[in-house]
């Protein structure tokens, strides 16, 4: 498409990047996350307030998001409700 300018470093700098699909949330981010995990599989991560550590490759894969279709979803500060239509991760 084109170039967009994004702000960096508390708004003091900027950088031009290609305008493309945003992989910041949802199923697209899961794919990006799994790819990064494969690249850094040999790296150590610390767990439990820094008391434990394990390799990133030994961590379990992320699970698909379950469907909540048909469940009741509370809306409007708890005063209303509706049926959910979220089918989960496809």
C-alpha positions as CSV (number, residue, x, y, z in Angstrom):
1,X,0.0,0.0,0.0
2,X,2.2,2.8,1.2
3,X,4.4,4.0,4.0
4,X,3.3,5.1,7.5
5,X,5.2,6.9,10.2
6,X,5.2,5.5,13.7
7,X,6.4,7.1,16.8
8,X,9.1,5.6,18.9
9,X,10.9,6.3,22.2
10,X,8.2,8.1,24.2
11,X,7.2,10.1,21.2
12,X,10.7,11.6,20.6
13,X,11.6,9.6,17.4
14,X,9.8,8.3,14.4
15,X,10.3,5.6,11.8
16,X,8.7,4.9,8.4
17,X,7.4,1.4,7.9
18,X,5.3,-0.3,5.2
19,X,1.6,-0.2,5.7
20,X,0.4,-3.8,6.0
21,X,-1.7,-6.1,8.0
22,X,-1.5,-5.5,11.7
23,X,-0.6,-8.7,13.7
24,X,-1.1,-7.3,17.2
25,X,-4.0,-9.4,18.4
26,X,-6.1,-12.5,17.7
27,X,-5.3,-15.4,15.5
28,X,-2.8,-13.5,13.4
29,X,-0.7,-12.7,16.6
30,X,-0.7,-16.4,17.6
31,X,1.0,-17.2,14.3
32,X,3.6,-14.5,14.8
33,X,4.1,-15.6,18.5
34,X,4.7,-19.2,17.5
35,X,7.2,-18.2,14.8
36,X,9.1,-16.1,17.3
37,X,9.1,-18.9,19.8
38,X,10.6,-21.3,17.2
39,X,13.4,-18.9,16.4
40,X,14.3,-18.4,20.1
41,X,13.7,-22.0,21.2
42,X,17.2,-22.3,22.8
43,X,16.8,-19.2,25.0
44,X,16.2,-19.4,28.7
45,X,13.2,-17.7,30.3
46,X,12.7,-17.1,34.0
47,X,9.5,-18.1,35.8
48,X,8.0,-17.7,39.2
49,X,9.4,-14.3,40.4
50,X,12.8,-15.3,38.9
51,X,13.2,-18.4,41.0
52,X,12.9,-20.9,38.2
53,X,14.0,-21.1,34.6
54,X,13.4,-23.2,31.5
55,X,14.1,-23.1,27.8
56,X,11.6,-21.4,25.6
57,X,11.4,-24.5,23.4
58,X,10.2,-26.6,26.4
59,X,7.2,-24.3,27.0
60,X,3.8,-25.7,25.8
61,X,2.3,-24.3,22.7
62,X,-0.6,-21.9,23.0
63,X,-4.0,-23.4,23.0
64,X,-6.7,-22.4,20.5
65,X,-9.4,-20.1,21.9
66,X,-12.5,-22.1,22.8
67,X,-15.9,-21.2,21.4
68,X,-18.3,-19.3,23.6
69,X,-21.2,-19.4,21.1
70,X,-24.6,-19.6,22.8
71,X,-23.3,-18.6,26.3
72,X,-24.8,-15.6,28.0
73,X,-22.7,-12.5,27.9
74,X,-23.4,-9.8,30.5
75,X,-23.6,-6.2,29.2
76,X,-24.2,-2.6,30.4
77,X,-22.7,-2.7,33.9
78,X,-24.5,-6.0,34.6
79,X,-27.9,-4.7,33.8
80,X,-28.4,-6.6,30.5
81,X,-27.4,-9.7,28.7
82,X,-27.2,-11.3,25.3
83,X,-26.2,-14.6,23.7
84,X,-22.5,-14.7,22.6
85,X,-21.7,-15.3,18.9
86,X,-18.0,-15.8,19.3
87,X,-17.0,-19.0,17.5
88,X,-13.4,-19.0,18.9
89,X,-10.3,-19.6,16.9
90,X,-10.9,-21.0,13.5
